[in-house]
Amino acid sequence: MPEILFYKTLPLEVEKTFYSLVEKSIEKGLVSVAIFDHEEKLDFINDFLWTNKQDSFLPHVKRSDEILTDFSIPLYLTTEEENPYNAEILFCIDGYIPKKIDSWKRLIIIADPNDNILLEKYKKFYETIKKDFKKIIFYKKTENGKWAEDNFMG
């Protein structure tokens, strides 16, 4: 049964939070997939991963890149529910709702507190899964920049 984590960032910090969580996953040797509802957001994140830090980048490929199966890719970006690199972690940051939650060890959903439409969509998703999944954790970023457990879905 997967662990499901909801993160509510400070305003306009979804990309930074995503970057940080993927970076930690890579450090632990875990492979991740980020599935997007919108191709535009995928392209934005792809560019962000290349340019966020001047001295480094997060290794990744996107769906339109050539799929390399000879070696592991730590992060795969797509708009399809697919997992060509046998990832353990699924990230959703722009409203994508996975159809097969049990396919993953961990599902991480990140939302901006100012995006009420997205928060409402994720709240409906939470309401449909909370009976079947016991390991659901909520993190909210506090004003001092720390993460605190807080069921912001109510």
The 8 nearest C-alpha neighbors of each residue, nearest first, counted from 0:
[[1, 101, 2, 104, 132, 134, 103, 133],
 [2, 0, 104, 105, 103, 101, 3, 106],
 [1, 3, 105, 134, 135, 104, 106, 4],
 [4, 2, 135, 106, 105, 107, 1, 134],
 [3, 5, 107, 136, 135, 137, 106, 108],
 [4, 6, 137, 108, 109, 107, 138, 136],
 [7, 5, 109, 138, 139, 137, 108, 8],
 [6, 8, 139, 110, 111, 109, 112, 138],
 [9, 7, 140, 111, 12, 6, 139, 13],
 [8, 10, 12, 140, 11, 112, 111, 7],
 [11, 9, 111, 12, 112, 113, 8, 13],
 [10, 12, 13, 111, 9, 8, 14, 113],
 [13, 11, 15, 14, 10, 9, 8, 16],
 [12, 14, 16, 15, 11, 111, 17, 8],
 [13, 15, 17, 16, 12, 18, 44, 47],
 [16, 14, 18, 12, 17, 13, 19, 51],
 [15, 17, 19, 13, 14, 18, 12, 20],
 [16, 18, 14, 20, 15, 19, 13, 21],
 [19, 17, 15, 21, 16, 20, 22, 14],
 [18, 20, 22, 16, 17, 21, 15, 23],
 [19, 21, 23, 17, 22, 18, 16, 24],
 [22, 20, 24, 18, 23, 19, 17, 25],
 [21, 23, 19, 25, 20, 24, 18, 26],
 [24, 22, 26, 20, 21, 25, 19, 27],
 [25, 23, 21, 27, 29, 26, 22, 20],
 [24, 26, 28, 22, 27, 29, 23, 21],
 [25, 27, 23, 24, 28, 22, 29, 21],
 [28, 26, 24, 25, 29, 23, 22, 30],
 [27, 29, 25, 26, 24, 30, 73, 23],
 [30, 28, 24, 25, 27, 31, 87, 73],
 [29, 31, 73, 86, 87, 74, 88, 28],
 [32, 30, 88, 74, 86, 89, 73, 87],
 [31, 33, 75, 89, 74, 76, 90, 86],
 [34, 32, 90, 76, 89, 91, 75, 77],
 [33, 35, 77, 78, 91, 76, 32, 90],
 [36, 34, 78, 37, 95, 93, 41, 77],
 [35, 37, 95, 78, 94, 93, 38, 34],
 [36, 38, 39, 35, 40, 41, 78, 93],
 [37, 39, 41, 40, 42, 78, 35, 36],
 [40, 38, 42, 37, 41, 43, 44, 35],
 [41, 39, 43, 42, 38, 37, 44, 35],
 [40, 42, 38, 44, 39, 43, 45, 35],
 [43, 41, 45, 39, 40, 44, 38, 46],
 [42, 44, 40, 46, 45, 41, 47, 39],
 [45, 43, 47, 41, 46, 42, 48, 40],
 [44, 46, 42, 48, 43, 47, 41, 49],
 [47, 45, 49, 43, 44, 48, 42, 50],
 [46, 48, 44, 50, 51, 49, 45, 43],
 [49, 47, 45, 46, 50, 51, 57, 56],
 [50, 48, 56, 46, 47, 51, 45, 57],
 [49, 51, 47, 52, 48, 46, 53, 56],
 [52, 50, 47, 48, 49, 53, 56, 55],
 [53, 51, 55, 50, 54, 56, 49, 48],
 [52, 54, 55, 50, 51, 56, 49, 48],
 [53, 55, 52, 56, 51, 50, 49, 57],
 [56, 54, 52, 53, 57, 49, 51, 50],
 [55, 57, 49, 48, 58, 52, 50, 51],
 [56, 58, 48, 59, 49, 22, 55, 18],
 [59, 57, 56, 73, 74, 72, 60, 48],
 [60, 58, 74, 75, 72, 57, 73, 61],
 [61, 59, 75, 64, 76, 74, 62, 58],
 [62, 60, 76, 64, 63, 75, 77, 59],
 [61, 63, 77, 64, 76, 60, 75, 66],
 [62, 64, 61, 65, 60, 77, 66, 76],
 [65, 63, 61, 62, 66, 60, 67, 76],
 [64, 66, 67, 63, 62, 60, 61, 68],
 [67, 65, 64, 68, 62, 60, 83, 63],
 [66, 68, 69, 65, 70, 72, 71, 64],
 [67, 69, 70, 66, 71, 84, 83, 72],
 [70, 68, 67, 71, 66, 72, 84, 83],
 [71, 69, 68, 72, 67, 84, 73, 66],
 [70, 72, 73, 84, 68, 69, 30, 67],
 [71, 73, 74, 59, 70, 84, 75, 30],
 [74, 72, 30, 31, 59, 25, 71, 58],
 [75, 73, 59, 31, 32, 72, 30, 60],
 [74, 76, 32, 60, 61, 59, 33, 31],
 [77, 75, 61, 33, 32, 62, 34, 60],
 [78, 76, 34, 62, 79, 61, 35, 33],
 [77, 79, 35, 34, 36, 38, 37, 80],
 [80, 78, 77, 81, 34, 35, 62, 36],
 [81, 79, 34, 78, 82, 97, 77, 98],
 [82, 80, 79, 83, 77, 32, 34, 78],
 [81, 83, 85, 84, 86, 32, 80, 75],
 [84, 82, 85, 81, 86, 68, 66, 75],
 [85, 83, 86, 82, 71, 72, 30, 68],
 [86, 84, 82, 83, 87, 30, 31, 71],
 [87, 85, 30, 31, 84, 88, 32, 82],
 [86, 88, 104, 103, 30, 31, 105, 85],
 [89, 87, 31, 105, 86, 106, 103, 104],
 [88, 90, 106, 32, 33, 31, 107, 105],
 [89, 91, 33, 107, 108, 106, 32, 34],
 [92, 90, 108, 95, 34, 33, 93, 107],
 [93, 91, 109, 108, 94, 110, 90, 95],
 [92, 94, 95, 35, 91, 36, 40, 117],
 [95, 93, 117, 92, 36, 96, 91, 120],
 [94, 96, 36, 35, 91, 93, 97, 34],
 [95, 97, 94, 98, 91, 124, 121, 36],
 [98, 96, 99, 100, 95, 80, 91, 34],
 [97, 99, 100, 96, 80, 101, 102, 95],
 [100, 98, 101, 97, 102, 103, 80, 96],
 [99, 101, 102, 103, 97, 98, 1, 106],
 [100, 102, 103, 99, 1, 0, 104, 105],
 [103, 101, 100, 99, 104, 1, 87, 0],
 [104, 102, 87, 101, 105, 88, 1, 100],
 [105, 103, 1, 87, 88, 2, 106, 0],
 [104, 106, 2, 88, 1, 103, 3, 89],
 [105, 107, 3, 89, 88, 90, 4, 2],
 [106, 108, 90, 4, 5, 3, 89, 91],
 [109, 107, 5, 91, 92, 90, 6, 4],
 [108, 110, 6, 92, 5, 7, 13, 91],
 [111, 109, 7, 6, 92, 8, 112, 13],
 [110, 112, 8, 113, 114, 10, 7, 13],
 [113, 111, 114, 10, 7, 110, 8, 9],
 [114, 112, 111, 115, 10, 11, 118, 110],
 [115, 113, 117, 111, 112, 116, 118, 110],
 [114, 116, 118, 117, 113, 119, 112, 111],
 [117, 115, 119, 118, 114, 120, 121, 113],
 [116, 118, 120, 119, 114, 115, 94, 121],
 [119, 117, 115, 121, 120, 116, 122, 114],
 [118, 120, 122, 116, 117, 121, 115, 123],
 [121, 119, 117, 123, 118, 122, 116, 124],
 [120, 122, 124, 118, 123, 119, 125, 117],
 [121, 123, 119, 125, 124, 120, 152, 118],
 [124, 122, 126, 120, 125, 121, 119, 127],
 [123, 125, 121, 127, 122, 126, 120, 128],
 [124, 126, 122, 128, 123, 127, 129, 121],
 [125, 127, 123, 124, 129, 128, 122, 130],
 [126, 128, 124, 125, 129, 123, 130, 131],
 [129, 127, 125, 131, 130, 126, 132, 124],
 [128, 130, 132, 131, 126, 125, 127, 133],
 [131, 129, 128, 132, 127, 133, 126, 125],
 [132, 130, 128, 129, 133, 127, 0, 134],
 [133, 131, 129, 134, 130, 128, 135, 0],
 [132, 134, 135, 131, 129, 130, 2, 0],
 [135, 133, 2, 132, 3, 136, 1, 0],
 [136, 134, 3, 4, 133, 2, 132, 137],
 [135, 137, 4, 3, 5, 134, 138, 148],
 [138, 136, 5, 150, 149, 148, 4, 6],
 [139, 137, 148, 6, 147, 149, 146, 5],
 [138, 140, 7, 147, 146, 6, 149, 8],
 [141, 139, 146, 8, 145, 144, 9, 147],
 [140, 142, 144, 143, 145, 146, 139, 147],
 [141, 143, 144, 140, 145, 9, 146, 139],
 [144, 142, 141, 145, 140, 146, 9, 147],
 [145, 143, 141, 142, 140, 146, 9, 8],
 [146, 144, 141, 140, 143, 147, 142, 139],
 [145, 147, 140, 139, 138, 141, 144, 148],
 [148, 146, 138, 139, 149, 140, 145, 141],
 [149, 147, 138, 137, 139, 150, 146, 136],
 [148, 150, 137, 138, 151, 139, 147, 136],
 [151, 149, 137, 152, 153, 148, 138, 136],
 [150, 152, 153, 149, 137, 139, 7, 138],
 [153, 151, 150, 122, 125, 137, 118, 121],
 [152, 151, 150, 122, 149, 126, 125, 137]]
